[in-house]
Amino acid sequence: MSDSNAREHLDAKHERNREKRIEGIKRWVEYIKSEPPETWGPQQNAVVNDQLDAAQSVHTSTSHQQHVKDVAAEILEVSDESDSESK
């Protein structure tokens, strides 16, 4: 396989992976639209907590861990504001 073919193969693989991620996101959006937050909230928290645990297990820097926590807090704040506005 030439370098060109290898690159095309890798690009195609990346595109398939991207499409799968987008489809997964679309399924999750439909799920959270159809279920109350009491159902999907704990599931989402478990995923985020597992990601944080995984990041900690690879010994990420303290500053990166703080960045992740800050981003999570910002997302939660925006979500809370959105919930308040929709009521």
PDB file as gemmi writes it, atoms N, CA and C in Angstrom:
CRYST1    1.000    1.000    1.000  90.00  90.00  90.00 P 1                      
ATOM      1  N   MET A   1       0.847  -1.168   0.000  1.00  0.00           N  
ATOM      2  CA  MET A   1       0.000   0.000   0.000  1.00  0.00           C  
ATOM      3  C   MET A   1       0.896   1.235   0.000  1.00  0.00           C  
ATOM      4  N   SER A   2       0.662   2.118  -0.953  1.00  0.00           N  
ATOM      5  CA  SER A   2       1.481   3.333  -1.026  1.00  0.00           C  
ATOM      6  C   SER A   2       1.084   4.295   0.086  1.00  0.00           C  
ATOM      7  N   ASP A   3       1.939   5.296   0.312  1.00  0.00           N  
ATOM      8  CA  ASP A   3       1.635   6.303   1.329  1.00  0.00           C  
ATOM      9  C   ASP A   3       0.323   7.008   1.027  1.00  0.00           C  
ATOM     10  N   SER A   4       0.061   7.264  -0.254  1.00  0.00           N  
ATOM     11  CA  SER A   4      -1.166   7.930  -0.652  1.00  0.00           C  
ATOM     12  C   SER A   4      -2.382   7.083  -0.305  1.00  0.00           C  
ATOM     13  N   ASN A   5      -2.288   5.779  -0.620  1.00  0.00           N  
ATOM     14  CA  ASN A   5      -3.401   4.877  -0.301  1.00  0.00           C  
ATOM     15  C   ASN A   5      -3.587   4.748   1.201  1.00  0.00           C  
ATOM     16  N   ALA A   6      -2.503   4.693   1.937  1.00  0.00           N  
ATOM     17  CA  ALA A   6      -2.586   4.583   3.391  1.00  0.00           C  
ATOM     18  C   ALA A   6      -3.265   5.824   3.963  1.00  0.00           C  
ATOM     19  N   ARG A   7      -2.895   6.982   3.439  1.00  0.00           N  
ATOM     20  CA  ARG A   7      -3.495   8.234   3.915  1.00  0.00           C  
ATOM     21  C   ARG A   7      -4.975   8.277   3.589  1.00  0.00           C  
ATOM     22  N   GLU A   8      -5.361   7.859   2.394  1.00  0.00           N  
ATOM     23  CA  GLU A   8      -6.772   7.841   2.004  1.00  0.00           C  
ATOM     24  C   GLU A   8      -7.544   6.882   2.896  1.00  0.00           C  
ATOM     25  N   HIS A   9      -6.945   5.730   3.184  1.00  0.00           N  
ATOM     26  CA  HIS A   9      -7.580   4.739   4.058  1.00  0.00           C  
ATOM     27  C   HIS A   9      -7.782   5.323   5.454  1.00  0.00           C  
ATOM     28  N   LEU A  10      -6.772   6.009   5.982  1.00  0.00           N  
ATOM     29  CA  LEU A  10      -6.860   6.616   7.306  1.00  0.00           C  
ATOM     30  C   LEU A  10      -7.899   7.734   7.317  1.00  0.00           C  
ATOM     31  N   ASP A  11      -7.933   8.554   6.278  1.00  0.00           N  
ATOM     32  CA  ASP A  11      -8.930   9.618   6.181  1.00  0.00           C  
ATOM     33  C   ASP A  11     -10.346   9.039   6.167  1.00  0.00           C  
ATOM     34  N   ALA A  12     -10.536   7.969   5.412  1.00  0.00           N  
ATOM     35  CA  ALA A  12     -11.849   7.328   5.344  1.00  0.00           C  
ATOM     36  C   ALA A  12     -12.244   6.763   6.715  1.00  0.00           C  
ATOM     37  N   LYS A  13     -11.276   6.158   7.399  1.00  0.00           N  
ATOM     38  CA  LYS A  13     -11.543   5.615   8.738  1.00  0.00           C  
ATOM     39  C   LYS A  13     -11.934   6.734   9.691  1.00  0.00           C  
ATOM     40  N   HIS A  14     -11.217   7.859   9.643  1.00  0.00           N  
ATOM     41  CA  HIS A  14     -11.544   8.998  10.501  1.00  0.00           C  
ATOM     42  C   HIS A  14     -12.942   9.529  10.198  1.00  0.00           C  
ATOM     43  N   GLU A  15     -13.293   9.583   8.937  1.00  0.00           N  
ATOM     44  CA  GLU A  15     -14.618  10.072   8.553  1.00  0.00           C  
ATOM     45  C   GLU A  15     -15.703   9.123   9.061  1.00  0.00           C  
ATOM     46  N   ARG A  16     -15.491   7.812   8.954  1.00  0.00           N  
ATOM     47  CA  ARG A  16     -16.465   6.842   9.484  1.00  0.00           C  
ATOM     48  C   ARG A  16     -16.618   7.011  10.987  1.00  0.00           C  
ATOM     49  N   ASN A  17     -15.492   7.176  11.679  1.00  0.00           N  
ATOM     50  CA  ASN A  17     -15.545   7.371  13.133  1.00  0.00           C  
ATOM     51  C   ASN A  17     -16.298   8.651  13.482  1.00  0.00           C  
ATOM     52  N   ARG A  18     -16.050   9.704  12.730  1.00  0.00           N  
ATOM     53  CA  ARG A  18     -16.740  10.980  12.961  1.00  0.00           C  
ATOM     54  C   ARG A  18     -18.241  10.815  12.769  1.00  0.00           C  
ATOM     55  N   GLU A  19     -18.624  10.133  11.705  1.00  0.00           N  
ATOM     56  CA  GLU A  19     -20.044   9.912  11.431  1.00  0.00           C  
ATOM     57  C   GLU A  19     -20.690   9.091  12.539  1.00  0.00           C  
ATOM     58  N   LYS A  20     -19.983   8.096  13.048  1.00  0.00           N  
ATOM     59  CA  LYS A  20     -20.522   7.288  14.154  1.00  0.00           C  
ATOM     60  C   LYS A  20     -20.708   8.134  15.402  1.00  0.00           C  
ATOM     61  N   ARG A  21     -19.741   9.015  15.688  1.00  0.00           N  
ATOM     62  CA  ARG A  21     -19.866   9.891  16.862  1.00  0.00           C  
ATOM     63  C   ARG A  21     -21.062  10.821  16.713  1.00  0.00           C  
ATOM     64  N   ILE A  22     -21.237  11.384  15.520  1.00  0.00           N  
ATOM     65  CA  ILE A  22     -22.366  12.288  15.280  1.00  0.00           C  
ATOM     66  C   ILE A  22     -23.683  11.543  15.447  1.00  0.00           C  
ATOM     67  N   GLU A  23     -23.763  10.337  14.935  1.00  0.00           N  
ATOM     68  CA  GLU A  23     -24.987   9.544  15.094  1.00  0.00           C  
ATOM     69  C   GLU A  23     -25.258   9.246  16.567  1.00  0.00           C  
ATOM     70  N   GLY A  24     -24.213   8.944  17.314  1.00  0.00           N  
ATOM     71  CA  GLY A  24     -24.372   8.698  18.750  1.00  0.00           C  
ATOM     72  C   GLY A  24     -24.881   9.935  19.474  1.00  0.00           C  
ATOM     73  N   ILE A  25     -24.361  11.086  19.088  1.00  0.00           N  
ATOM     74  CA  ILE A  25     -24.812  12.346  19.688  1.00  0.00           C  
ATOM     75  C   ILE A  25     -26.280  12.581  19.360  1.00  0.00           C  
ATOM     76  N   LYS A  26     -26.660  12.336  18.127  1.00  0.00           N  
ATOM     77  CA  LYS A  26     -28.063  12.519  17.732  1.00  0.00           C  
ATOM     78  C   LYS A  26     -28.976  11.590  18.515  1.00  0.00           C  
ATOM     79  N   ARG A  27     -28.548  10.333  18.716  1.00  0.00           N  
ATOM     80  CA  ARG A  27     -29.351   9.393  19.516  1.00  0.00           C  
ATOM     81  C   ARG A  27     -29.482   9.885  20.948  1.00  0.00           C  
ATOM     82  N   TRP A  28     -28.380  10.398  21.516  1.00  0.00           N  
ATOM     83  CA  TRP A  28     -28.416  10.903  22.890  1.00  0.00           C  
ATOM     84  C   TRP A  28     -29.369  12.100  22.991  1.00  0.00           C  
ATOM     85  N   VAL A  29     -29.325  13.012  22.023  1.00  0.00           N  
ATOM     86  CA  VAL A  29     -30.217  14.177  22.031  1.00  0.00           C  
ATOM     87  C   VAL A  29     -31.673  13.724  21.996  1.00  0.00           C  
ATOM     88  N   GLU A  30     -31.987  12.779  21.140  1.00  0.00           N  
ATOM     89  CA  GLU A  30     -33.359  12.272  21.070  1.00  0.00           C  
ATOM     90  C   GLU A  30     -33.761  11.631  22.395  1.00  0.00           C  
ATOM     91  N   TYR A  31     -32.841  10.910  23.004  1.00  0.00           N  
ATOM     92  CA  TYR A  31     -33.110  10.260  24.282  1.00  0.00           C  
ATOM     93  C   TYR A  31     -33.404  11.288  25.368  1.00  0.00           C  
ATOM     94  N   ILE A  32     -32.560  12.331  25.459  1.00  0.00           N  
ATOM     95  CA  ILE A  32     -32.793  13.301  26.521  1.00  0.00           C  
ATOM     96  C   ILE A  32     -34.026  14.157  26.259  1.00  0.00           C  
ATOM     97  N   LYS A  33     -34.433  14.257  25.009  1.00  0.00           N  
ATOM     98  CA  LYS A  33     -35.679  14.967  24.711  1.00  0.00           C  
ATOM     99  C   LYS A  33     -36.894  14.131  25.115  1.00  0.00           C  
ATOM    100  N   SER A  34     -36.749  12.812  25.056  1.00  0.00           N  
ATOM    101  CA  SER A  34     -37.890  11.932  25.324  1.00  0.00           C  
ATOM    102  C   SER A  34     -37.985  11.475  26.779  1.00  0.00           C  
ATOM    103  N   GLU A  35     -36.935  11.701  27.553  1.00  0.00           N  
ATOM    104  CA  GLU A  35     -36.909  11.246  28.943  1.00  0.00           C  
ATOM    105  C   GLU A  35     -36.709  12.432  29.880  1.00  0.00           C  
ATOM    106  N   PRO A  36     -37.232  12.324  31.100  1.00  0.00           N  
ATOM    107  CA  PRO A  36     -37.026  13.416  32.061  1.00  0.00           C  
ATOM    108  C   PRO A  36     -35.582  13.447  32.546  1.00  0.00           C  
ATOM    109  N   PRO A  37     -35.123  14.621  32.998  1.00  0.00           N  
ATOM    110  CA  PRO A  37     -33.750  14.745  33.489  1.00  0.00           C  
ATOM    111  C   PRO A  37     -33.441  13.775  34.635  1.00  0.00           C  
ATOM    112  N   GLU A  38     -34.453  13.414  35.402  1.00  0.00           N  
ATOM    113  CA  GLU A  38     -34.237  12.469  36.500  1.00  0.00           C  
ATOM    114  C   GLU A  38     -33.782  11.106  35.989  1.00  0.00           C  
ATOM    115  N   THR A  39     -34.105  10.798  34.744  1.00  0.00           N  
ATOM    116  CA  THR A  39     -33.707   9.520  34.151  1.00  0.00           C  
ATOM    117  C   THR A  39     -32.319   9.606  33.547  1.00  0.00           C  
ATOM    118  N   TRP A  40     -32.114  10.604  32.666  1.00  0.00           N  
ATOM    119  CA  TRP A  40     -30.839  10.658  31.946  1.00  0.00           C  
ATOM    120  C   TRP A  40     -29.743  11.396  32.704  1.00  0.00           C  
ATOM    121  N   GLY A  41     -30.105  12.237  33.656  1.00  0.00           N  
ATOM    122  CA  GLY A  41     -29.107  13.003  34.402  1.00  0.00           C  
ATOM    123  C   GLY A  41     -28.076  12.131  35.111  1.00  0.00           C  
ATOM    124  N   PRO A  42     -28.529  11.155  35.908  1.00  0.00           N  
ATOM    125  CA  PRO A  42     -27.557  10.293  36.580  1.00  0.00           C  
ATOM    126  C   PRO A  42     -26.686   9.495  35.595  1.00  0.00           C  
ATOM    127  N   GLN A  43     -27.257   9.138  34.452  1.00  0.00           N  
ATOM    128  CA  GLN A  43     -26.478   8.421  33.442  1.00  0.00           C  
ATOM    129  C   GLN A  43     -25.375   9.321  32.891  1.00  0.00           C  
ATOM    130  N   GLN A  44     -25.734  10.561  32.609  1.00  0.00           N  
ATOM    131  CA  GLN A  44     -24.738  11.490  32.086  1.00  0.00           C  
ATOM    132  C   GLN A  44     -23.676  11.775  33.141  1.00  0.00           C  
ATOM    133  N   ASN A  45     -24.096  11.935  34.393  1.00  0.00           N  
ATOM    134  CA  ASN A  45     -23.135  12.163  35.472  1.00  0.00           C  
ATOM    135  C   ASN A  45     -22.156  10.998  35.583  1.00  0.00           C  
ATOM    136  N   ALA A  46     -22.657   9.778  35.432  1.00  0.00           N  
ATOM    137  CA  ALA A  46     -21.786   8.606  35.518  1.00  0.00           C  
ATOM    138  C   ALA A  46     -20.736   8.624  34.410  1.00  0.00           C  
ATOM    139  N   VAL A  47     -21.148   9.004  33.206  1.00  0.00           N  
ATOM    140  CA  VAL A  47     -20.204   9.068  32.084  1.00  0.00           C  
ATOM    141  C   VAL A  47     -19.133  10.124  32.354  1.00  0.00           C  
ATOM    142  N   VAL A  48     -19.569  11.306  32.782  1.00  0.00           N  
ATOM    143  CA  VAL A  48     -18.619  12.387  33.041  1.00  0.00           C  
ATOM    144  C   VAL A  48     -17.676  12.000  34.178  1.00  0.00           C  
ATOM    145  N   ASN A  49     -18.223  11.439  35.249  1.00  0.00           N  
ATOM    146  CA  ASN A  49     -17.381  11.025  36.376  1.00  0.00           C  
ATOM    147  C   ASN A  49     -16.369   9.966  35.951  1.00  0.00           C  
ATOM    148  N   ASP A  50     -16.792   9.021  35.115  1.00  0.00           N  
ATOM    149  CA  ASP A  50     -15.865   7.995  34.621  1.00  0.00           C  
ATOM    150  C   ASP A  50     -14.763   8.625  33.771  1.00  0.00           C  
ATOM    151  N   GLN A  51     -15.117   9.624  32.971  1.00  0.00           N  
ATOM    152  CA  GLN A  51     -14.104  10.306  32.156  1.00  0.00           C  
ATOM    153  C   GLN A  51     -13.108  11.045  33.054  1.00  0.00           C  
ATOM    154  N   LEU A  52     -13.613  11.683  34.092  1.00  0.00           N  
ATOM    155  CA  LEU A  52     -12.719  12.373  35.026  1.00  0.00           C  
ATOM    156  C   LEU A  52     -11.804  11.376  35.742  1.00  0.00           C  
ATOM    157  N   ASP A  53     -12.377  10.248  36.171  1.00  0.00           N  
ATOM    158  CA  ASP A  53     -11.568   9.209  36.816  1.00  0.00           C  
ATOM    159  C   ASP A  53     -10.484   8.694  35.873  1.00  0.00           C  
ATOM    160  N   ALA A  54     -10.850   8.480  34.613  1.00  0.00           N  
ATOM    161  CA  ALA A  54      -9.878   7.988  33.636  1.00  0.00           C  
ATOM    162  C   ALA A  54      -8.768   9.010  33.430  1.00  0.00           C  
ATOM    163  N   ALA A  55      -9.151  10.271  33.364  1.00  0.00           N  
ATOM    164  CA  ALA A  55      -8.141  11.326  33.188  1.00  0.00           C  
ATOM    165  C   ALA A  55      -7.202  11.370  34.383  1.00  0.00           C  
ATOM    166  N   GLN A  56      -7.746  11.184  35.569  1.00  0.00           N  
ATOM    167  CA  GLN A  56      -6.910  11.204  36.766  1.00  0.00           C  
ATOM    168  C   GLN A  56      -5.985  10.000  36.815  1.00  0.00           C  
ATOM    169  N   SER A  57      -6.439   8.889  36.289  1.00  0.00           N  
ATOM    170  CA  SER A  57      -5.619   7.680  36.348  1.00  0.00           C  
ATOM    171  C   SER A  57      -4.409   7.749  35.426  1.00  0.00           C  
ATOM    172  N   VAL A  58      -4.424   8.652  34.452  1.00  0.00           N  
ATOM    173  CA  VAL A  58      -3.266   8.810  33.571  1.00  0.00           C  
ATOM    174  C   VAL A  58      -2.396   9.970  34.025  1.00  0.00           C  
ATOM    175  N   HIS A  59      -2.658  10.413  35.228  1.00  0.00           N  
ATOM    176  CA  HIS A  59      -1.838  11.432  35.875  1.00  0.00           C  
ATOM    177  C   HIS A  59      -1.756  12.729  35.069  1.00  0.00           C  
ATOM    178  N   THR A  60      -2.941  13.243  34.724  1.00  0.00           N  
ATOM    179  CA  THR A  60      -2.964  14.540  34.065  1.00  0.00           C  
ATOM    180  C   THR A  60      -2.543  15.613  35.063  1.00  0.00           C  
ATOM    181  N   SER A  61      -2.121  16.713  34.545  1.00  0.00           N  
ATOM    182  CA  SER A  61      -1.641  17.791  35.409  1.00  0.00           C  
ATOM    183  C   SER A  61      -2.800  18.375  36.218  1.00  0.00           C  
ATOM    184  N   THR A  62      -2.455  18.976  37.319  1.00  0.00           N  
ATOM    185  CA  THR A  62      -3.446  19.618  38.172  1.00  0.00           C  
ATOM    186  C   THR A  62      -4.158  20.728  37.414  1.00  0.00           C  
ATOM    187  N   SER A  63      -3.413  21.468  36.605  1.00  0.00           N  
ATOM    188  CA  SER A  63      -4.037  22.559  35.850  1.00  0.00           C  
ATOM    189  C   SER A  63      -5.033  22.018  34.823  1.00  0.00           C  
ATOM    190  N   HIS A  64      -4.723  20.887  34.204  1.00  0.00           N  
ATOM    191  CA  HIS A  64      -5.664  20.303  33.247  1.00  0.00           C  
ATOM    192  C   HIS A  64      -6.902  19.781  33.970  1.00  0.00           C  
ATOM    193  N   GLN A  65      -6.712  19.140  35.105  1.00  0.00           N  
ATOM    194  CA  GLN A  65      -7.854  18.665  35.881  1.00  0.00           C  
ATOM    195  C   GLN A  65      -8.745  19.844  36.283  1.00  0.00           C  
ATOM    196  N   GLN A  66      -8.134  20.955  36.688  1.00  0.00           N  
ATOM    197  CA  GLN A  66      -8.913  22.137  37.053  1.00  0.00           C  
ATOM    198  C   GLN A  66      -9.659  22.675  35.841  1.00  0.00           C  
ATOM    199  N   HIS A  67      -9.015  22.670  34.692  1.00  0.00           N  
ATOM    200  CA  HIS A  67      -9.666  23.126  33.462  1.00  0.00           C  
ATOM    201  C   HIS A  67     -10.907  22.275  33.174  1.00  0.00           C  
ATOM    202  N   VAL A  68     -10.784  20.970  33.303  1.00  0.00           N  
ATOM    203  CA  VAL A  68     -11.921  20.074  33.058  1.00  0.00           C  
ATOM    204  C   VAL A  68     -13.049  20.391  34.039  1.00  0.00           C  
ATOM    205  N   LYS A  69     -12.705  20.583  35.310  1.00  0.00           N  
ATOM    206  CA  LYS A  69     -13.725  20.916  36.312  1.00  0.00           C  
ATOM    207  C   LYS A  69     -14.384  22.251  35.992  1.00  0.00           C  
ATOM    208  N   ASP A  70     -13.602  23.220  35.556  1.00  0.00           N  
ATOM    209  CA  ASP A  70     -14.151  24.534  35.209  1.00  0.00           C  
ATOM    210  C   ASP A  70     -15.108  24.432  34.028  1.00  0.00           C  
ATOM    211  N   VAL A  71     -14.725  23.670  33.023  1.00  0.00           N  
ATOM    212  CA  VAL A  71     -15.583  23.496  31.852  1.00  0.00           C  
ATOM    213  C   VAL A  71     -16.874  22.789  32.261  1.00  0.00           C  
ATOM    214  N   ALA A  72     -16.765  21.769  33.098  1.00  0.00           N  
ATOM    215  CA  ALA A  72     -17.952  21.049  33.561  1.00  0.00           C  
ATOM    216  C   ALA A  72     -18.871  21.983  34.342  1.00  0.00           C  
ATOM    217  N   ALA A  73     -18.300  22.822  35.200  1.00  0.00           N  
ATOM    218  CA  ALA A  73     -19.105  23.766  35.974  1.00  0.00           C  
ATOM    219  C   ALA A  73     -19.791  24.773  35.056  1.00  0.00           C  
ATOM    220  N   GLU A  74     -19.080  25.220  34.026  1.00  0.00           N  
ATOM    221  CA  GLU A  74     -19.665  26.166  33.075  1.00  0.00           C  
ATOM    222  C   GLU A  74     -20.820  25.528  32.316  1.00  0.00           C  
ATOM    223  N   ILE A  75     -20.641  24.288  31.907  1.00  0.00           N  
ATOM    224  CA  ILE A  75     -21.711  23.574  31.200  1.00  0.00           C  
ATOM    225  C   ILE A  75     -22.920  23.429  32.112  1.00  0.00           C  
ATOM    226  N   LEU A  76     -22.692  23.086  33.363  1.00  0.00           N  
ATOM    227  CA  LEU A  76     -23.776  22.937  34.319  1.00  0.00           C  
ATOM    228  C   LEU A  76     -24.493  24.267  34.524  1.00  0.00           C  
ATOM    229  N   GLU A  77     -23.741  25.355  34.619  1.00  0.00           N  
ATOM    230  CA  GLU A  77     -24.327  26.683  34.803  1.00  0.00           C  
ATOM    231  C   GLU A  77     -25.210  27.053  33.613  1.00  0.00           C  
ATOM    232  N   VAL A  78     -24.719  26.824  32.413  1.00  0.00           N  
ATOM    233  CA  VAL A  78     -25.495  27.123  31.207  1.00  0.00           C  
ATOM    234  C   VAL A  78     -26.745  26.253  31.174  1.00  0.00           C  
ATOM    235  N   SER A  79     -26.603  24.996  31.557  1.00  0.00           N  
ATOM    236  CA  SER A  79     -27.743  24.080  31.578  1.00  0.00           C  
ATOM    237  C   SER A  79     -28.784  24.545  32.586  1.00  0.00           C  
ATOM    238  N   ASP A  80     -28.328  24.966  33.768  1.00  0.00           N  
ATOM    239  CA  ASP A  80     -29.253  25.455  34.790  1.00  0.00           C  
ATOM    240  C   ASP A  80     -29.975  26.708  34.322  1.00  0.00           C  
ATOM    241  N   GLU A  81     -29.255  27.619  33.654  1.00  0.00           N  
ATOM    242  CA  GLU A  81     -29.857  28.842  33.126  1.00  0.00           C  
ATOM    243  C   GLU A  81     -30.897  28.493  32.065  1.00  0.00           C  
ATOM    244  N   SER A  82     -30.586  27.525  31.221  1.00  0.00           N  
ATOM    245  CA  SER A  82     -31.498  27.097  30.177  1.00  0.00           C  
ATOM    246  C   SER A  82     -32.759  26.482  30.785  1.00  0.00           C  
ATOM    247  N   ASP A  83     -32.574  25.689  31.833  1.00  0.00           N  
ATOM    248  CA  ASP A  83     -33.712  25.078  32.519  1.00  0.00           C  
ATOM    249  C   ASP A  83     -34.602  26.148  33.133  1.00  0.00           C  
ATOM    250  N   SER A  84     -33.996  27.176  33.732  1.00  0.00           N  
ATOM    251  CA  SER A  84     -34.749  28.257  34.363  1.00  0.00           C  
ATOM    252  C   SER A  84     -35.545  29.045  33.320  1.00  0.00           C  
ATOM    253  N   GLU A  85     -34.941  29.282  32.179  1.00  0.00           N  
ATOM    254  CA  GLU A  85     -35.606  30.044  31.127  1.00  0.00           C  
ATOM    255  C   GLU A  85     -36.759  29.273  30.511  1.00  0.00           C  
ATOM    256  N   SER A  86     -36.681  27.945  30.494  1.00  0.00           N  
ATOM    257  CA  SER A  86     -37.712  27.137  29.852  1.00  0.00           C  
ATOM    258  C   SER A  86     -38.924  26.920  30.764  1.00  0.00           C  
ATOM    259  N   LYS A  87     -38.795  27.299  32.031  1.00  0.00           N  
ATOM    260  CA  LYS A  87     -39.920  27.106  32.968  1.00  0.00           C  
ATOM    261  C   LYS A  87     -40.858  28.267  32.954  1.00  0.00           C  
TER     262      LYS A  87                                                      
END                                                                             
